Amino acid sequence: MSYSGNFGEVDSLITPIDGPYKELHQLDKTISAENHSSRDLICFSHLRWHFVCQRPQHLMARFARDFRIFFIEEPLEATSSTPSLDVHWVEPGIRILVPRLPSLGSRRDIEKAQRVLLDRYFAKEDVKSPVLWYYTPMSLGFSDHLSASAVVYDCMDELSAFRGAPPDIVDRERTLMRRADVVFTGGYSLFEAKRGLHSNVHAFPSSVEVAHFATARAALAEPDDQVLLPRPRLGFYGVIDERFDIDLIGTVARVRPDWQLVMIGPVAKIDPATLPHLPNIHYLGSKGYQELPAYLAGWDVALLPFALNEATRFISPTKTPEYLAAGRPVVSTPITDVVRTYGDTGLVRIARGSDDFITAIEQALRDKDADWLAHVDRLLADMSWDATWGHMKELIECVA
């Protein structure tokens, strides 16, 4: 079920939220009283916290050092005829709020119900003049009345280009741009597309927790579902959706049946039956963020097999620096922000078309450059989510 254009994922992939609002409110009151000296930040997201670990989780976990974080997800269908609010703590300082709504019909009714639920909750939590942080402009429909100390639009993707995007999302974004005090973009291509729409736009490409992924450079115990696969292994993790080049992966697997292709991540917004199913392609499903280094440690080459379409025109894949931090050679299709950031470094091989992609993988498998890791470390030395968070915090303080 989708209420407000849930184009970031599909509901069948969502980890269930534990406990309704009425049961958790007393716990919330206790913890809130302890942290009430903190400022408040309300984050409106089209991505669910438990889907895959991405930019929102990295940033909100850090902002929780100074703020009470209220992470608002898109609504799910209620099991009763009465709207309710699920509240779920994921770690100290961060709670997930998910409206549960009956089938209300029009979007106006849906947004009105969300507004009532959230207003009641914020009143009980004594939330006043929070920072409003938007990942989707569609959330304006139930939040545009809230007073704020600052309004942030973190434009991590060009959502209007995604499959299932609401038809009025561009108009909503223009409205959000007018209200926002500062705009962040998830890459340089998005920055170039948005900088003419606002006077305070800043590019923050995907970053990385280097130490976490660098553990893959050591000999880690292999996961049970990968350990028996022959070598060489080519790996990808991420959401398998309309951005994924299905034909490319199928061609690589058919031409080189001796290569094992390990695909990690949920399938969203495409029919799984359209994916290539060959003996040397292994779909291992979703894995937790903490599990990824163990899988990476067993790969010989990491892949960015993105299609070249409207949905990938502005992406800046987080997995690029993560693959590199893990010490894996990387082969990518010519995604603009990958090319402009890594193409000239020699650390990521860029290949257009299946023939070039296969050749690039062959080169990556042969390459044993002793200086390669040192070059990676120099490139990533100043890159971290802590640095991104710190710079964003400074910019917010300038407008709050």
Phi, psi and omega in degrees: 000139181226131184258312189238029179089061183280070186268000179279340184191191175235147187296333183294347182262002188276133171292130183301145177272137183267127167083126177284165182305317185296333181275331185262353186298322181294321175299316178302316182298321181294311182291321180298321180298325180289329186250019189291345176290343179287153171282169183248143176226125178253120182251124179256118189232142171272349177257139180274145185303321186268012182281282171221153181283116183225197182308313182303317181294317180300315184284315182295325178299328179277321177293340177294348175293334184237348185230152160282124184258126173247108185260109187265116176266167177291153186291155172242165182289137179281152176271355177231181181273000183252127176299145178214173183231117173279135177234127187221121176279131177256334174190165182306130177091351182232124174233144180260130179245123181233110175295136173249114188237141170289172178291106187258352177093256188286156178294328178300316178295319180297314180293325177297318179295318177298317181300315181296313181300313184288322178300317179297317182294314182294328177295316179294329179272003179056045178275120181226133178048056179283168163283127176260121186242117185251129166260340178226129178291347180295339180289348178300333184299338178234008183228359187290351180269350185287134173283151186214149172282333176197148176243123182245133171246107177264093185275088185277340179212161171275087189295333181296341181269355183277150178299132178085009180296139178299144184295337182258018183294328179293318177295319178297322180294320177300319178296317179296321178299322180292328183272333187295143174272330179211145181236130174250148176237152183279004178183175184285327178296318176295322177302315180295327180284333187255344189295336177280355183260352183204152183272356185223068183250137182224135180275128175228086180297168181304140180245197189201148167265092189302312185300323180297312184279336179295342176298340179290346179286340179270171178280102179260153176297128183285140175299150185300325184275004178236336191300328184271357181287137178295169174251158001283155179243133175248131188235152173218139167228148182147181179284129178266100186219206185293348177276347185276132181274091183299315183296322181298312181297319178298318180294314179303315182294323180287318183289325181237077181294347178280348177268141176257124181256115182259116182248117182245130176137162179284153174263127185222137171066005172229157180284120179305335180293341180278350180285147176291133179238097181234159185302334183259012172251127186237109178268108187263359178078190183285145175229152179286157180304320181291337182278339190301317180303324180295324176288315180301324182299336181261010178261150175264329177216140176257142188244147168237078186270063183272141172289157176260098182211184183298327182288339182252002185300325186244009186285150174230088192299125177299328185291343181300301178294334178292315176303314183295317179300328179284353180081024180260134170298146186237135173238129185227150165289164188283064172290131191307310184287336173288317180297312185288334181268322188239346188299323182273355183278339185081002183269336178236123177276129181256129184221132178251123180091157186294323180297312180295325181296316179295317178299318179297322177294317178302317178295318180296325179290330181275333189290124178234043182297118182292335182269359187299312181296323178297323177294318176301313183296324177294319181295320186270359188303322183258013185252122177197154175293331176297317179294318178300311179302315182298318180292318177299317180301318178298317181293324178292319180297334179288336183249346184283000000 
